[in-house]
Amino acid sequence: MTNGQQFVEIPEFLHSQFSGGILTRKILERLQMLVDRMNEQANQLDEWREHVIKRLRLPLLDQTVDPDGE
């Protein structure tokens, strides 16, 4: 994680405690698969964003090299 995190993390969907009735059980099972995949995507996006922020915070120039290249 970056120091002093300034951005909001993508919240995860929680698993539903409702198992559904006779007609809705299969729909809820499929919905749970979607929720799991969306949570995986949210975690991946958070990782990528942290990586990009780390790269953007690096110095633009190496302190030992002359900016003119000489």
C-alpha positions as CSV (number, residue, x, y, z in Angstrom):
1,M,0.0,0.0,0.0
2,T,1.1,3.5,-0.5
3,N,1.9,5.8,2.4
4,G,-1.0,8.0,3.6
5,Q,-3.5,6.3,1.3
6,Q,-5.5,9.2,-0.3
7,F,-7.9,7.2,-2.4
8,V,-11.0,5.1,-1.6
9,E,-10.8,1.4,-1.9
10,I,-13.5,-0.3,-3.9
11,P,-15.8,-2.0,-1.4
12,E,-16.5,-5.7,-1.7
13,F,-20.0,-7.1,-2.0
14,L,-21.0,-9.2,1.0
15,H,-22.3,-12.7,0.7
16,S,-26.1,-12.8,1.3
17,Q,-27.4,-14.8,4.2
18,F,-30.7,-15.3,2.4
19,S,-30.7,-18.6,0.6
20,G,-33.9,-17.9,-1.3
21,G,-37.0,-19.9,-1.9
22,I,-37.9,-22.6,-4.3
23,L,-38.0,-20.3,-7.3
24,T,-35.2,-17.9,-6.4
25,R,-32.5,-20.3,-5.1
26,K,-30.9,-20.8,-8.6
27,I,-30.9,-17.1,-9.3
28,L,-29.2,-16.3,-6.0
29,E,-26.6,-19.0,-6.7
30,R,-25.8,-17.4,-10.1
31,L,-25.8,-14.0,-8.5
32,Q,-23.3,-15.2,-5.9
33,M,-20.9,-16.3,-8.7
34,L,-21.2,-12.8,-10.2
35,V,-20.5,-11.2,-6.8
36,D,-17.4,-13.3,-6.4
37,R,-16.1,-12.3,-9.8
38,M,-16.9,-8.6,-9.1
39,N,-15.0,-8.8,-5.8
40,E,-12.0,-10.4,-7.6
41,Q,-12.1,-7.5,-10.2
42,A,-12.3,-4.9,-7.5
43,N,-9.2,-6.4,-5.8
44,Q,-7.3,-6.5,-9.1
45,L,-8.2,-2.8,-9.8
46,D,-7.0,-1.8,-6.3
47,E,-3.7,-3.6,-6.9
48,W,-3.2,-1.9,-10.4
49,R,-4.1,1.5,-9.0
50,E,-1.5,1.1,-6.1
51,H,1.1,0.0,-8.7
52,V,0.3,3.1,-10.9
53,I,0.5,5.4,-7.9
54,K,3.9,4.0,-6.9
55,R,5.2,4.5,-10.4
56,L,3.9,8.0,-10.6
57,R,5.6,8.9,-7.3
58,L,9.0,7.9,-8.5
59,P,11.4,10.8,-9.4
60,L,11.4,11.8,-13.0
61,L,15.2,12.2,-13.2
62,D,18.0,10.1,-11.7
63,Q,19.8,12.4,-9.3
64,T,23.2,11.2,-10.5
65,V,22.7,11.9,-14.2
66,D,22.7,15.3,-15.8
67,P,19.3,16.1,-17.3
68,D,21.0,17.3,-20.5
69,G,22.5,13.9,-21.0
70,E,26.0,15.3,-21.0
